[in-house]
Amino acid sequence: MQDQTVIHPSSVIEAGAQIGAGVRIGPFCHISSEAVIGDGVELVGHVSVLSATTIGAGTRVYPMTTLGAPPQNTKHKGGRTTLVIGKNCTIRENVTMHTGTDTSRGTTVVGDNGNFLAYSHIAHDCIVGDNCTFANGATLGGHCEVGDNVNIGGLTAVHQFVRVGDNAFLGGCSAVVGDVIPYAIAVGNRAKLRGFNIIGLKRSGMARSEIQTMRRAYRMIFDPAHPVSENVGKARAEFSGSPTVMKIVDFISTRDKRYYTVPPLKGGGGDGGDDED
């Protein structure tokens, strides 16, 4: 029966754990007393679900993954904190996701439909949106905020407190130490903007006219002849009718802990432009 829960006899389910309908727990798993496992979740085997961790319905977790380990943060005092993982995620081998810290946000949140490949890591107090893909070895430091539809390339490290806007693409083997605006591509050590994620925008169905508007706004915002703060004000006035540009402007206007990732000073910055239909 589809709704029947199957637990391998070698696995340990602590008293108090909540196990949904149709869950499949393979060999040598360990589920803590505060864990909540949603309907239809599959733990393939050798999975540890620790602390107050919630796994959304339909998520599949592969061997040697650890979810809900304590934060790697010396400020944490040992209090109860949480990890919440959304629905229909794929979490591959050796992935680690940690709970929040009791001196900060107190929770780590991962959205729906994520695809987290082997050895990727989400640190304490991070917020990750829906439909995100982390390639092998992609790593978030603590307190990062990642929007929806973000792709992070293999072996890329994101510095703590960095924000990554919706639909951004972080190239592989990059060190991202500043906030990345929505829709952008950022690549390198330390990462620089390489224009917009044009392929992703086209696949999402964004109109070519809107992409052209975004390109004009990008050139204005990152015009090196004037400070970004001044350019952002100009862009807000000129492109007020473009929701996508306003998302970028609002993102920059709500600067937090980190500075912004910007285009390189000479060459290679571009705006992600091409001439394809």
ChimeraX commands (.cxc) that place a marker at each C-alpha (Angstrom):
marker #1 position 0.00,0.00,0.00 radius 0.5
marker #1 position 1.23,3.49,-0.89 radius 0.5
marker #1 position 0.42,4.93,2.54 radius 0.5
marker #1 position 2.20,2.17,4.41 radius 0.5
marker #1 position 5.28,3.29,6.34 radius 0.5
marker #1 position 8.28,0.95,6.10 radius 0.5
marker #1 position 11.15,1.16,8.59 radius 0.5
marker #1 position 14.19,-1.07,8.30 radius 0.5
marker #1 position 14.81,-2.95,11.57 radius 0.5
marker #1 position 18.39,-1.68,11.81 radius 0.5
marker #1 position 17.24,1.95,12.05 radius 0.5
marker #1 position 16.73,3.75,15.36 radius 0.5
marker #1 position 13.60,5.89,15.79 radius 0.5
marker #1 position 13.62,7.68,19.14 radius 0.5
marker #1 position 10.40,7.95,21.12 radius 0.5
marker #1 position 8.56,11.14,20.27 radius 0.5
marker #1 position 9.59,11.32,16.61 radius 0.5
marker #1 position 6.67,12.01,14.28 radius 0.5
marker #1 position 6.64,9.79,11.20 radius 0.5
marker #1 position 4.12,10.50,8.43 radius 0.5
marker #1 position 2.22,8.17,6.15 radius 0.5
marker #1 position 4.02,6.33,3.40 radius 0.5
marker #1 position 7.49,7.05,4.81 radius 0.5
marker #1 position 10.31,4.69,3.86 radius 0.5
marker #1 position 13.30,4.55,6.19 radius 0.5
marker #1 position 16.16,2.41,4.96 radius 0.5
marker #1 position 18.92,0.70,6.95 radius 0.5
marker #1 position 21.01,2.30,9.68 radius 0.5
marker #1 position 19.14,5.59,9.96 radius 0.5
marker #1 position 18.85,7.55,13.20 radius 0.5
marker #1 position 15.79,9.77,13.83 radius 0.5
marker #1 position 15.79,12.01,16.91 radius 0.5
marker #1 position 12.91,12.36,19.33 radius 0.5
marker #1 position 12.04,15.88,18.08 radius 0.5
marker #1 position 12.17,15.10,14.37 radius 0.5
marker #1 position 9.12,15.42,12.14 radius 0.5
marker #1 position 9.18,13.33,8.96 radius 0.5
marker #1 position 6.49,14.29,6.45 radius 0.5
marker #1 position 4.31,12.01,4.36 radius 0.5
marker #1 position 6.07,10.11,1.62 radius 0.5
marker #1 position 9.60,11.00,2.71 radius 0.5
marker #1 position 12.28,8.45,1.85 radius 0.5
marker #1 position 15.52,8.12,3.81 radius 0.5
marker #1 position 17.51,5.76,1.59 radius 0.5
marker #1 position 19.87,4.60,4.32 radius 0.5
marker #1 position 22.59,5.77,6.74 radius 0.5
marker #1 position 20.77,9.09,7.25 radius 0.5
marker #1 position 20.90,11.00,10.55 radius 0.5
marker #1 position 18.01,13.34,11.36 radius 0.5
marker #1 position 18.98,15.12,14.55 radius 0.5
marker #1 position 17.50,17.72,16.89 radius 0.5
marker #1 position 14.23,19.49,16.05 radius 0.5
marker #1 position 14.36,18.87,12.30 radius 0.5
marker #1 position 11.29,18.87,10.05 radius 0.5
marker #1 position 11.44,17.26,6.60 radius 0.5
marker #1 position 8.63,18.15,4.21 radius 0.5
marker #1 position 6.49,15.64,2.34 radius 0.5
marker #1 position 7.95,13.86,-0.65 radius 0.5
marker #1 position 11.57,14.67,0.10 radius 0.5
marker #1 position 14.18,12.00,-0.66 radius 0.5
marker #1 position 17.43,11.84,1.32 radius 0.5
marker #1 position 20.43,9.77,0.25 radius 0.5
marker #1 position 23.06,7.95,2.36 radius 0.5
marker #1 position 25.49,9.56,4.79 radius 0.5
marker #1 position 23.53,12.80,5.00 radius 0.5
marker #1 position 23.23,14.56,8.35 radius 0.5
marker #1 position 20.32,16.94,8.91 radius 0.5
marker #1 position 19.91,19.03,12.06 radius 0.5
marker #1 position 23.37,18.79,13.59 radius 0.5
marker #1 position 24.22,21.63,16.01 radius 0.5
marker #1 position 25.48,24.86,14.47 radius 0.5
marker #1 position 29.20,25.31,13.96 radius 0.5
marker #1 position 29.09,28.59,15.83 radius 0.5
marker #1 position 30.91,29.28,19.10 radius 0.5
marker #1 position 28.19,31.78,20.09 radius 0.5
marker #1 position 25.60,29.00,20.30 radius 0.5
marker #1 position 24.77,28.26,23.95 radius 0.5
marker #1 position 23.15,24.88,23.42 radius 0.5
marker #1 position 19.51,25.99,23.38 radius 0.5
marker #1 position 16.78,24.39,21.28 radius 0.5
marker #1 position 16.93,25.51,17.66 radius 0.5
marker #1 position 15.43,24.10,14.49 radius 0.5
marker #1 position 15.93,23.06,10.89 radius 0.5
marker #1 position 12.94,23.13,8.54 radius 0.5
marker #1 position 13.21,21.53,5.09 radius 0.5
marker #1 position 10.44,21.96,2.53 radius 0.5
marker #1 position 8.52,19.55,0.31 radius 0.5
marker #1 position 9.77,17.48,-2.60 radius 0.5
marker #1 position 13.46,18.13,-2.11 radius 0.5
marker #1 position 16.24,15.84,-3.30 radius 0.5
marker #1 position 19.13,15.70,-0.84 radius 0.5
marker #1 position 22.04,13.65,-2.15 radius 0.5
marker #1 position 24.94,11.88,-0.46 radius 0.5
marker #1 position 26.90,13.47,2.40 radius 0.5
marker #1 position 24.88,16.69,2.47 radius 0.5
marker #1 position 24.88,18.58,5.77 radius 0.5
marker #1 position 22.28,21.10,6.99 radius 0.5
marker #1 position 22.56,22.57,10.47 radius 0.5
marker #1 position 20.06,24.06,12.90 radius 0.5
marker #1 position 20.07,27.75,13.80 radius 0.5
marker #1 position 21.81,29.32,16.76 radius 0.5
marker #1 position 20.11,30.37,19.97 radius 0.5
marker #1 position 21.83,33.77,19.80 radius 0.5
marker #1 position 20.56,34.58,16.30 radius 0.5
marker #1 position 17.62,33.57,14.09 radius 0.5
marker #1 position 17.25,30.24,15.86 radius 0.5
marker #1 position 16.23,28.35,12.75 radius 0.5
marker #1 position 17.54,27.29,9.37 radius 0.5
marker #1 position 14.90,27.15,6.63 radius 0.5
marker #1 position 15.11,25.40,3.26 radius 0.5
marker #1 position 12.28,25.81,0.73 radius 0.5
marker #1 position 10.39,23.40,-1.49 radius 0.5
marker #1 position 11.63,21.52,-4.57 radius 0.5
marker #1 position 15.32,21.97,-3.81 radius 0.5
marker #1 position 18.03,19.84,-5.38 radius 0.5
marker #1 position 21.09,19.56,-3.14 radius 0.5
marker #1 position 23.87,17.49,-4.66 radius 0.5
marker #1 position 26.58,15.53,-2.88 radius 0.5
marker #1 position 28.62,17.26,-0.17 radius 0.5
marker #1 position 26.70,20.54,-0.35 radius 0.5
marker #1 position 26.32,22.35,2.98 radius 0.5
marker #1 position 23.80,24.77,4.47 radius 0.5
marker #1 position 25.05,26.36,7.67 radius 0.5
marker #1 position 23.19,27.70,10.69 radius 0.5
marker #1 position 20.55,30.41,10.41 radius 0.5
marker #1 position 20.40,30.34,6.61 radius 0.5
marker #1 position 17.22,30.87,4.61 radius 0.5
marker #1 position 17.05,29.14,1.22 radius 0.5
marker #1 position 14.13,29.70,-1.14 radius 0.5
marker #1 position 12.16,27.38,-3.39 radius 0.5
marker #1 position 13.45,25.59,-6.51 radius 0.5
marker #1 position 17.13,26.03,-5.69 radius 0.5
marker #1 position 19.93,23.81,-6.97 radius 0.5
marker #1 position 23.23,23.41,-5.14 radius 0.5
marker #1 position 25.80,21.48,-7.18 radius 0.5
marker #1 position 28.38,19.19,-5.58 radius 0.5
marker #1 position 30.28,20.84,-2.76 radius 0.5
marker #1 position 28.36,24.14,-2.84 radius 0.5
marker #1 position 28.60,25.71,0.63 radius 0.5
marker #1 position 26.72,28.43,2.50 radius 0.5
marker #1 position 28.26,30.10,5.53 radius 0.5
marker #1 position 26.00,31.03,8.43 radius 0.5
marker #1 position 23.16,33.56,8.17 radius 0.5
marker #1 position 23.03,33.55,4.34 radius 0.5
marker #1 position 19.78,34.36,2.53 radius 0.5
marker #1 position 19.22,32.72,-0.85 radius 0.5
marker #1 position 16.18,33.57,-2.97 radius 0.5
marker #1 position 14.00,31.39,-5.17 radius 0.5
marker #1 position 15.27,29.67,-8.34 radius 0.5
marker #1 position 18.94,30.15,-7.48 radius 0.5
marker #1 position 21.62,27.87,-8.92 radius 0.5
marker #1 position 24.98,27.51,-7.15 radius 0.5
marker #1 position 27.78,25.80,-9.03 radius 0.5
marker #1 position 30.01,23.04,-7.73 radius 0.5
marker #1 position 32.65,23.86,-5.10 radius 0.5
marker #1 position 31.35,27.41,-4.72 radius 0.5
marker #1 position 31.54,28.94,-1.23 radius 0.5
marker #1 position 29.25,31.75,-0.09 radius 0.5
marker #1 position 30.50,33.93,2.78 radius 0.5
marker #1 position 28.40,34.24,5.92 radius 0.5
marker #1 position 25.66,36.91,5.88 radius 0.5
marker #1 position 25.66,37.12,2.07 radius 0.5
marker #1 position 22.32,37.55,0.30 radius 0.5
marker #1 position 21.68,36.04,-3.12 radius 0.5
marker #1 position 18.67,37.37,-5.01 radius 0.5
marker #1 position 16.00,35.41,-6.87 radius 0.5
marker #1 position 17.01,33.69,-10.12 radius 0.5
marker #1 position 20.72,34.34,-9.64 radius 0.5
marker #1 position 23.40,31.95,-10.91 radius 0.5
marker #1 position 26.70,31.50,-9.04 radius 0.5
marker #1 position 29.35,29.90,-11.23 radius 0.5
marker #1 position 31.35,26.89,-10.10 radius 0.5
marker #1 position 34.52,27.19,-8.02 radius 0.5
marker #1 position 33.63,30.75,-6.99 radius 0.5
marker #1 position 34.16,32.57,-3.70 radius 0.5
marker #1 position 31.14,34.81,-3.17 radius 0.5
marker #1 position 31.84,37.42,-0.50 radius 0.5
marker #1 position 29.28,40.09,-1.39 radius 0.5
marker #1 position 25.53,40.22,-2.00 radius 0.5
marker #1 position 24.44,39.14,-5.51 radius 0.5
marker #1 position 21.54,41.01,-7.08 radius 0.5
marker #1 position 18.51,39.11,-8.44 radius 0.5
marker #1 position 18.80,37.60,-11.94 radius 0.5
marker #1 position 22.59,38.04,-12.08 radius 0.5
marker #1 position 25.50,35.74,-12.84 radius 0.5
marker #1 position 28.45,35.95,-10.44 radius 0.5
marker #1 position 31.70,34.09,-11.04 radius 0.5
marker #1 position 35.25,34.11,-9.71 radius 0.5
marker #1 position 37.48,34.41,-6.66 radius 0.5
marker #1 position 36.34,36.89,-5.32 radius 0.5
marker #1 position 33.21,36.76,-7.47 radius 0.5
marker #1 position 32.29,39.57,-9.83 radius 0.5
marker #1 position 29.05,40.13,-11.72 radius 0.5
marker #1 position 29.04,38.86,-15.29 radius 0.5
marker #1 position 25.69,40.31,-16.29 radius 0.5
marker #1 position 22.31,38.64,-16.15 radius 0.5
marker #1 position 21.35,34.98,-16.24 radius 0.5
marker #1 position 19.87,35.45,-19.71 radius 0.5
marker #1 position 19.40,31.77,-20.47 radius 0.5
marker #1 position 17.54,31.26,-17.21 radius 0.5
marker #1 position 15.37,34.32,-17.82 radius 0.5
marker #1 position 14.42,33.13,-21.30 radius 0.5
marker #1 position 13.60,29.67,-20.00 radius 0.5
marker #1 position 11.35,31.26,-17.37 radius 0.5
marker #1 position 9.38,32.97,-20.12 radius 0.5
marker #1 position 10.48,36.54,-19.43 radius 0.5
marker #1 position 9.70,38.82,-22.39 radius 0.5
marker #1 position 12.64,39.99,-24.47 radius 0.5
marker #1 position 11.52,43.59,-23.99 radius 0.5
marker #1 position 11.79,43.20,-20.20 radius 0.5
marker #1 position 15.25,41.67,-20.53 radius 0.5
marker #1 position 16.35,44.65,-22.62 radius 0.5
marker #1 position 14.96,46.98,-19.95 radius 0.5
marker #1 position 16.94,45.12,-17.30 radius 0.5
marker #1 position 20.11,45.48,-19.37 radius 0.5
marker #1 position 19.68,49.25,-19.57 radius 0.5
marker #1 position 19.07,49.42,-15.84 radius 0.5
marker #1 position 22.15,47.26,-15.15 radius 0.5
marker #1 position 24.38,49.62,-17.14 radius 0.5
marker #1 position 22.96,52.59,-15.26 radius 0.5
marker #1 position 23.25,51.06,-11.79 radius 0.5
marker #1 position 26.85,49.94,-12.28 radius 0.5
marker #1 position 28.06,52.99,-14.21 radius 0.5
marker #1 position 31.51,53.51,-12.63 radius 0.5
marker #1 position 31.34,57.26,-13.23 radius 0.5
marker #1 position 28.98,57.65,-10.28 radius 0.5
marker #1 position 28.45,55.96,-6.88 radius 0.5
marker #1 position 26.06,53.01,-6.92 radius 0.5
marker #1 position 23.86,54.75,-4.34 radius 0.5
marker #1 position 23.39,57.66,-6.74 radius 0.5
marker #1 position 22.81,55.37,-9.72 radius 0.5
marker #1 position 20.18,53.38,-7.84 radius 0.5
marker #1 position 18.16,56.54,-7.25 radius 0.5
marker #1 position 18.25,57.33,-10.97 radius 0.5
marker #1 position 17.21,53.77,-11.84 radius 0.5
marker #1 position 14.31,53.90,-9.39 radius 0.5
marker #1 position 12.98,57.02,-11.11 radius 0.5
marker #1 position 13.58,55.91,-14.71 radius 0.5
marker #1 position 12.48,52.27,-14.46 radius 0.5
marker #1 position 9.63,52.52,-11.95 radius 0.5
marker #1 position 7.33,50.69,-14.38 radius 0.5
marker #1 position 9.50,47.55,-14.47 radius 0.5
marker #1 position 8.80,45.07,-11.64 radius 0.5
marker #1 position 12.05,43.19,-12.32 radius 0.5
marker #1 position 14.20,46.31,-12.16 radius 0.5
marker #1 position 12.39,47.43,-9.02 radius 0.5
marker #1 position 13.21,44.07,-7.43 radius 0.5
marker #1 position 16.91,44.74,-8.11 radius 0.5
marker #1 position 16.66,48.33,-6.85 radius 0.5
marker #1 position 14.88,47.26,-3.67 radius 0.5
marker #1 position 17.45,44.51,-3.08 radius 0.5
marker #1 position 20.31,47.01,-3.30 radius 0.5
marker #1 position 18.43,49.55,-1.16 radius 0.5
marker #1 position 18.09,47.06,1.71 radius 0.5
marker #1 position 21.80,46.46,2.13 radius 0.5
marker #1 position 22.61,44.46,5.25 radius 0.5
marker #1 position 25.88,42.93,6.50 radius 0.5
marker #1 position 27.84,42.57,3.27 radius 0.5
marker #1 position 28.81,44.89,0.42 radius 0.5
marker #1 position 27.61,44.21,-3.12 radius 0.5
marker #1 position 29.16,42.04,-5.76 radius 0.5
marker #1 position 29.87,44.36,-8.69 radius 0.5
marker #1 position 31.15,43.98,-12.27 radius 0.5
marker #1 position 34.91,44.00,-12.84 radius 0.5
marker #1 position 36.39,47.45,-13.38 radius 0.5
marker #1 position 37.83,46.60,-16.80 radius 0.5
marker #1 position 36.36,44.16,-19.28 radius 0.5
marker #1 position 34.33,41.02,-18.80 radius 0.5
marker #1 position 31.47,42.74,-16.97 radius 0.5
marker #1 position 28.95,43.11,-19.71 radius 0.5
marker #1 position 25.28,42.74,-18.93 radius 0.5
marker #1 position 24.84,39.12,-19.95 radius 0.5
marker #1 position 23.78,40.33,-23.36 radius 0.5
marker #1 position 23.48,38.29,-26.52 radius 0.5
marker #1 position 21.69,38.70,-29.81 radius 0.5
marker #1 position 19.75,35.46,-29.83 radius 0.5
marker #1 position 15.95,35.43,-30.02 radius 0.5
marker link #1:1,2 radius 0.2
marker link #1:2,3 radius 0.2
marker link #1:3,4 radius 0.2
marker link #1:4,5 radius 0.2
marker link #1:5,6 radius 0.2
marker link #1:6,7 radius 0.2
marker link #1:7,8 radius 0.2
marker link #1:8,9 radius 0.2
marker link #1:9,10 radius 0.2
marker link #1:10,11 radius 0.2
marker link #1:11,12 radius 0.2
marker link #1:12,13 radius 0.2
marker link #1:13,14 radius 0.2
marker link #1:14,15 radius 0.2
marker link #1:15,16 radius 0.2
marker link #1:16,17 radius 0.2
marker link #1:17,18 radius 0.2
marker link #1:18,19 radius 0.2
marker link #1:19,20 radius 0.2
marker link #1:20,21 radius 0.2
marker link #1:21,22 radius 0.2
marker link #1:22,23 radius 0.2
marker link #1:23,24 radius 0.2
marker link #1:24,25 radius 0.2
marker link #1:25,26 radius 0.2
marker link #1:26,27 radius 0.2
marker link #1:27,28 radius 0.2
marker link #1:28,29 radius 0.2
marker link #1:29,30 radius 0.2
marker link #1:30,31 radius 0.2
marker link #1:31,32 radius 0.2
marker link #1:32,33 radius 0.2
marker link #1:33,34 radius 0.2
marker link #1:34,35 radius 0.2
marker link #1:35,36 radius 0.2
marker link #1:36,37 radius 0.2
marker link #1:37,38 radius 0.2
marker link #1:38,39 radius 0.2
marker link #1:39,40 radius 0.2
marker link #1:40,41 radius 0.2
marker link #1:41,42 radius 0.2
marker link #1:42,43 radius 0.2
marker link #1:43,44 radius 0.2
marker link #1:44,45 radius 0.2
marker link #1:45,46 radius 0.2
marker link #1:46,47 radius 0.2
marker link #1:47,48 radius 0.2
marker link #1:48,49 radius 0.2
marker link #1:49,50 radius 0.2
marker link #1:50,51 radius 0.2
marker link #1:51,52 radius 0.2
marker link #1:52,53 radius 0.2
marker link #1:53,54 radius 0.2
marker link #1:54,55 radius 0.2
marker link #1:55,56 radius 0.2
marker link #1:56,57 radius 0.2
marker link #1:57,58 radius 0.2
marker link #1:58,59 radius 0.2
marker link #1:59,60 radius 0.2
marker link #1:60,61 radius 0.2
marker link #1:61,62 radius 0.2
marker link #1:62,63 radius 0.2
marker link #1:63,64 radius 0.2
marker link #1:64,65 radius 0.2
marker link #1:65,66 radius 0.2
marker link #1:66,67 radius 0.2
marker link #1:67,68 radius 0.2
marker link #1:68,69 radius 0.2
marker link #1:69,70 radius 0.2
marker link #1:70,71 radius 0.2
marker link #1:71,72 radius 0.2
marker link #1:72,73 radius 0.2
marker link #1:73,74 radius 0.2
marker link #1:74,75 radius 0.2
marker link #1:75,76 radius 0.2
marker link #1:76,77 radius 0.2
marker link #1:77,78 radius 0.2
marker link #1:78,79 radius 0.2
marker link #1:79,80 radius 0.2
marker link #1:80,81 radius 0.2
marker link #1:81,82 radius 0.2
marker link #1:82,83 radius 0.2
marker link #1:83,84 radius 0.2
marker link #1:84,85 radius 0.2
marker link #1:85,86 radius 0.2
marker link #1:86,87 radius 0.2
marker link #1:87,88 radius 0.2
marker link #1:88,89 radius 0.2
marker link #1:89,90 radius 0.2
marker link #1:90,91 radius 0.2
marker link #1:91,92 radius 0.2
marker link #1:92,93 radius 0.2
marker link #1:93,94 radius 0.2
marker link #1:94,95 radius 0.2
marker link #1:95,96 radius 0.2
marker link #1:96,97 radius 0.2
marker link #1:97,98 radius 0.2
marker link #1:98,99 radius 0.2
marker link #1:99,100 radius 0.2
marker link #1:100,101 radius 0.2
marker link #1:101,102 radius 0.2
marker link #1:102,103 radius 0.2
marker link #1:103,104 radius 0.2
marker link #1:104,105 radius 0.2
marker link #1:105,106 radius 0.2
marker link #1:106,107 radius 0.2
marker link #1:107,108 radius 0.2
marker link #1:108,109 radius 0.2
marker link #1:109,110 radius 0.2
marker link #1:110,111 radius 0.2
marker link #1:111,112 radius 0.2
marker link #1:112,113 radius 0.2
marker link #1:113,114 radius 0.2
marker link #1:114,115 radius 0.2
marker link #1:115,116 radius 0.2
marker link #1:116,117 radius 0.2
marker link #1:117,118 radius 0.2
marker link #1:118,119 radius 0.2
marker link #1:119,120 radius 0.2
marker link #1:120,121 radius 0.2
marker link #1:121,122 radius 0.2
marker link #1:122,123 radius 0.2
marker link #1:123,124 radius 0.2
marker link #1:124,125 radius 0.2
marker link #1:125,126 radius 0.2
marker link #1:126,127 radius 0.2
marker link #1:127,128 radius 0.2
marker link #1:128,129 radius 0.2
marker link #1:129,130 radius 0.2
marker link #1:130,131 radius 0.2
marker link #1:131,132 radius 0.2
marker link #1:132,133 radius 0.2
marker link #1:133,134 radius 0.2
marker link #1:134,135 radius 0.2
marker link #1:135,136 radius 0.2
marker link #1:136,137 radius 0.2
marker link #1:137,138 radius 0.2
marker link #1:138,139 radius 0.2
marker link #1:139,140 radius 0.2
marker link #1:140,141 radius 0.2
marker link #1:141,142 radius 0.2
marker link #1:142,143 radius 0.2
marker link #1:143,144 radius 0.2
marker link #1:144,145 radius 0.2
marker link #1:145,146 radius 0.2
marker link #1:146,147 radius 0.2
marker link #1:147,148 radius 0.2
marker link #1:148,149 radius 0.2
marker link #1:149,150 radius 0.2
marker link #1:150,151 radius 0.2
marker link #1:151,152 radius 0.2
marker link #1:152,153 radius 0.2
marker link #1:153,154 radius 0.2
marker link #1:154,155 radius 0.2
marker link #1:155,156 radius 0.2
marker link #1:156,157 radius 0.2
marker link #1:157,158 radius 0.2
marker link #1:158,159 radius 0.2
marker link #1:159,160 radius 0.2
marker link #1:160,161 radius 0.2
marker link #1:161,162 radius 0.2
marker link #1:162,163 radius 0.2
marker link #1:163,164 radius 0.2
marker link #1:164,165 radius 0.2
marker link #1:165,166 radius 0.2
marker link #1:166,167 radius 0.2
marker link #1:167,168 radius 0.2
marker link #1:168,169 radius 0.2
marker link #1:169,170 radius 0.2
marker link #1:170,171 radius 0.2
marker link #1:171,172 radius 0.2
marker link #1:172,173 radius 0.2
marker link #1:173,174 radius 0.2
marker link #1:174,175 radius 0.2
marker link #1:175,176 radius 0.2
marker link #1:176,177 radius 0.2
marker link #1:177,178 radius 0.2
marker link #1:178,179 radius 0.2
marker link #1:179,180 radius 0.2
marker link #1:180,181 radius 0.2
marker link #1:181,182 radius 0.2
marker link #1:182,183 radius 0.2
marker link #1:183,184 radius 0.2
marker link #1:184,185 radius 0.2
marker link #1:185,186 radius 0.2
marker link #1:186,187 radius 0.2
marker link #1:187,188 radius 0.2
marker link #1:188,189 radius 0.2
marker link #1:189,190 radius 0.2
marker link #1:190,191 radius 0.2
marker link #1:191,192 radius 0.2
marker link #1:192,193 radius 0.2
marker link #1:193,194 radius 0.2
marker link #1:194,195 radius 0.2
marker link #1:195,196 radius 0.2
marker link #1:196,197 radius 0.2
marker link #1:197,198 radius 0.2
marker link #1:198,199 radius 0.2
marker link #1:199,200 radius 0.2
marker link #1:200,201 radius 0.2
marker link #1:201,202 radius 0.2
marker link #1:202,203 radius 0.2
marker link #1:203,204 radius 0.2
marker link #1:204,205 radius 0.2
marker link #1:205,206 radius 0.2
marker link #1:206,207 radius 0.2
marker link #1:207,208 radius 0.2
marker link #1:208,209 radius 0.2
marker link #1:209,210 radius 0.2
marker link #1:210,211 radius 0.2
marker link #1:211,212 radius 0.2
marker link #1:212,213 radius 0.2
marker link #1:213,214 radius 0.2
marker link #1:214,215 radius 0.2
marker link #1:215,216 radius 0.2
marker link #1:216,217 radius 0.2
marker link #1:217,218 radius 0.2
marker link #1:218,219 radius 0.2
marker link #1:219,220 radius 0.2
marker link #1:220,221 radius 0.2
marker link #1:221,222 radius 0.2
marker link #1:222,223 radius 0.2
marker link #1:223,224 radius 0.2
marker link #1:224,225 radius 0.2
marker link #1:225,226 radius 0.2
marker link #1:226,227 radius 0.2
marker link #1:227,228 radius 0.2
marker link #1:228,229 radius 0.2
marker link #1:229,230 radius 0.2
marker link #1:230,231 radius 0.2
marker link #1:231,232 radius 0.2
marker link #1:232,233 radius 0.2
marker link #1:233,234 radius 0.2
marker link #1:234,235 radius 0.2
marker link #1:235,236 radius 0.2
marker link #1:236,237 radius 0.2
marker link #1:237,238 radius 0.2
marker link #1:238,239 radius 0.2
marker link #1:239,240 radius 0.2
marker link #1:240,241 radius 0.2
marker link #1:241,242 radius 0.2
marker link #1:242,243 radius 0.2
marker link #1:243,244 radius 0.2
marker link #1:244,245 radius 0.2
marker link #1:245,246 radius 0.2
marker link #1:246,247 radius 0.2
marker link #1:247,248 radius 0.2
marker link #1:248,249 radius 0.2
marker link #1:249,250 radius 0.2
marker link #1:250,251 radius 0.2
marker link #1:251,252 radius 0.2
marker link #1:252,253 radius 0.2
marker link #1:253,254 radius 0.2
marker link #1:254,255 radius 0.2
marker link #1:255,256 radius 0.2
marker link #1:256,257 radius 0.2
marker link #1:257,258 radius 0.2
marker link #1:258,259 radius 0.2
marker link #1:259,260 radius 0.2
marker link #1:260,261 radius 0.2
marker link #1:261,262 radius 0.2
marker link #1:262,263 radius 0.2
marker link #1:263,264 radius 0.2
marker link #1:264,265 radius 0.2
marker link #1:265,266 radius 0.2
marker link #1:266,267 radius 0.2
marker link #1:267,268 radius 0.2
marker link #1:268,269 radius 0.2
marker link #1:269,270 radius 0.2
marker link #1:270,271 radius 0.2
marker link #1:271,272 radius 0.2
marker link #1:272,273 radius 0.2
marker link #1:273,274 radius 0.2
marker link #1:274,275 radius 0.2
marker link #1:275,276 radius 0.2
marker link #1:276,277 radius 0.2
view
